[in-house]
């Protein structure tokens, strides 16, 4: 009736009052995650009413509602104690975090059609945050068998979450490229930083040092999400995402993380091959010591091939660093630790590998300039 009377302010106030009354009723009936879910469902209607009436006050109401939902689902320490159900993926987490993420995104799109502002950015960031939390909590639910408040944090869970964070960073970056929204770029950087920090923690608290179980299957085990996949995702970010060039030093940080994670994955896979059960407790064998040298040389050769193919000098330098480390290991450790045939094979393999790599480097990297026809060669 107020809309027909050309009084959009009155209509907006009536709609806001009705929404508040509904929220109060919901608070009296529901509890725990269902209360927060119901409150989040009010955001799209508020945005629709604001668009129809042009009432700016509803943006502030939406801001307050979004803040309540964020506090309830992000800063509430009792969330892990809620009953989410035993089924992986299709459980209460999907409703409690997936639906608010969709509501935040939908409301942000409606408000954006009116104008941009802090409310839109808050809703966009909230949608991204809920999506990331949904993935991380679903991983915990699956690994811990539904016991969300378990005291332990397994190596497999941490590795899957590190990969998930970097994967979410890529998803947010693609969303930024498609929509041009700065909030998605912030989300990509935050998720990427979280993935790198978690990856660094896993490098320190590695299963060799902590004597963690990683699984009996070669390659397809807990080392892959902890080190292999993060290294791959970080390398793709350095190679394919120009957004990593800002802030200064971000690309170098990601490159260093890629190298260290790949090195850890190769080294620990060799360790798993010799000690699939007593991963951290068993002593290093002679054949294992020799295998480390070979694996590091192969990693260096692979990096050198990638650097030559892509024309990236920093990748070639990383390859030379890995090869230099393998060389130092042979001279400083293998000479003392290995005896007999293993020592001979270690030095022989190193010599042949260095000769081959040197020839490849001269052939494809240190290419001499072509002498002009009928002219003298340029001075060296």
VENRA-V502811 format. One line per field, one symbol per residue. ss: DSSP state (~ for helix, > for strand, _ for the rest). psi: psi as a letter, one per 40 degrees, with the letter a starting at -180 (. if undefined). burial: + if it has 9 or more other C-alpha atoms within 8 Angstrom, else -. A space follows every 50 residues. Layout:
# VENRA-V502811
ss->???
psi->???
burial->???
This chain:
# VENRA-V502811
ss->_______~~~~~~~~~~~~~~~~~~~~~~__~~~~~~~~~_~~~~~~~~~ ~~~___~~~~~~~~~~~~~~~~~~____~~~__________~~~~~~~~~ ~~~~~~~~~~~~~~___~~~~~~~~~~~~~~~~~~~~~~~~~~_______ ____~~~~~~~~~~~~~~~~~~~~~~~~~__~~~~~~~~~~~~~~~~~~~ ~~~~__~~~~___________~~~~~~~~~~~~~~~~~~~_~~~~____~ ~~~~~~~~~~~~~~~~~~~~~~~~___________~~~~~~~~~~~~~~~ ~~~~~~~~~~__~~~~~~~~~~~~~~~~~~~~~~~~~___~~~~~~~~~~ ~~~~~~~~~~~~~~________________
psi->ddddefgddddddddddddddddddddddiibddddddddeedddddddd dddehdddddddddddddddddedeheeddeiheiehicgaddddddddd ddddddddddddddiiaddddddddddddddddddddddddddefegdfi digidddddddddddddddddddddddddehddddddddddddddddddd ddddfidddefiheiehhdgaedddddddddddddddddegeeeehihed ddddddddddddddddddddddddgecgdediihiddddddddddddddd dddddddddefhdddddddddddddddddddddddddiibdddddddddd dddddddddddddedghiihhiheiiiii.
burial->-++---+++-++--++--+---+--++-----++++++++++++++++++ +-+++--+++-++-++--+++++--------------+--++++++++++ ++++++++++++---+--++++++++++++++++++++++++++-+-+-- ----+++++++++++++++++++-++----+-+++-++++++-+++-+++ -++--+++--++-+------++++++++++++++++++-----++----+ +--++-+++-++++++++++++--++--++-----+-++++++++++-++ ++++-+++------++-++++++--+++++--+++--+---++--++-++ --+---+--+++------------------
